[in-house]
Amino acid sequence: MSKKKSDETDEVSFEKALSRLETIVEEMESGKLSLEDMMARFEEGQKLVKLCSTKLNQVERRIEILVKEGDAVTTEKFEEADEPPASRPEKPDDGLPF
């Protein structure tokens, strides 16, 4: 039976899991749940957070940039640029925290 539950969790899309998490948060913030129901929602939420995190990590690993080198096309793992975007002006160092 636990195998079936595991399979059901694997089939849940990221979007559905995130939507369910939002619903759980609303229910918990409402203050209308009993302690037992609150714990059940918390446990469900923890499983959904883990599922979303796993799915995001899988997608991150799959992101690749196609790099054309001569006539051959190769792939490289995506890495964020170290430079700030050109559209964002540099903040002057005037000692202010904002």
C-alpha positions in Angstrom: 0.0 0.0 0.0 2.8 2.4 0.7 4.2 1.7 -2.8 0.9 3.0 -4.2 1.1 6.2 -2.1 4.7 6.7 -3.3 3.6 6.3 -6.9 0.8 8.8 -6.4 3.2 11.4 -5.0 5.6 10.9 -8.0 2.7 11.6 -10.4 1.8 14.9 -8.8 2.9 17.8 -11.0 4.9 20.7 -9.5 2.0 23.1 -10.1 -0.5 20.8 -8.4 1.8 20.3 -5.4 2.4 24.0 -5.1 -1.3 24.8 -5.4 -2.1 22.2 -2.6 0.7 23.8 -0.5 -1.0 27.2 -0.8 -4.3 25.7 0.2 -2.7 24.0 3.2 -1.2 27.3 4.3 -4.5 29.1 4.0 -6.2 26.4 6.1 -3.5 26.5 8.7 -3.6 30.3 8.9 -7.3 30.4 9.3 -7.1 29.1 12.8 -10.1 26.9 12.3 -8.3 23.5 12.3 -8.0 21.2 15.3 -4.6 20.4 16.6 -4.8 16.9 15.0 -5.9 18.4 11.6 -3.1 21.0 11.9 -0.5 18.2 12.3 -1.9 16.3 9.4 -1.7 19.3 7.2 1.8 20.0 8.4 2.9 16.5 7.6 1.3 16.7 4.1 2.9 20.1 3.5 6.3 18.7 4.4 5.9 15.9 1.9 4.8 18.4 -0.8 7.7 20.8 0.0 10.1 17.8 -0.5 8.4 16.9 -3.8 8.6 20.4 -5.1 12.2 20.8 -4.1 13.1 17.5 -5.8 11.3 18.5 -9.0 13.0 21.9 -9.0 16.4 20.3 -8.6 15.7 17.9 -11.4 14.7 20.8 -13.7 17.8 22.8 -12.7 20.0 19.8 -13.6 18.3 19.6 -17.0 18.8 23.2 -17.9 21.5 23.4 -20.5 22.8 26.0 -22.9 23.4 25.1 -26.5 26.8 26.3 -27.5 27.7 26.3 -31.2 31.3 25.5 -31.8 32.1 25.6 -35.5 29.7 23.1 -37.2 29.2 21.0 -34.0 26.6 21.8 -31.4 27.5 20.9 -27.9 25.8 21.4 -24.6 27.1 22.9 -21.4 25.5 22.9 -18.0 23.7 26.2 -17.2 25.5 28.5 -14.8 24.3 31.9 -13.6 26.3 34.8 -14.8 28.6 36.5 -12.3 27.9 40.0 -13.8 24.9 42.1 -12.9 22.4 42.6 -15.8 23.2 45.6 -18.0 19.7 46.9 -17.6 20.2 47.4 -13.9 22.3 50.5 -13.0 25.1 50.0 -10.5 24.2 51.3 -7.0 26.6 54.1 -5.9 28.5 53.3 -2.8 27.3 56.2 -0.7 27.2 54.2 2.6 23.4 54.0 2.6 22.0 50.5 3.1 19.4 51.0 0.3 
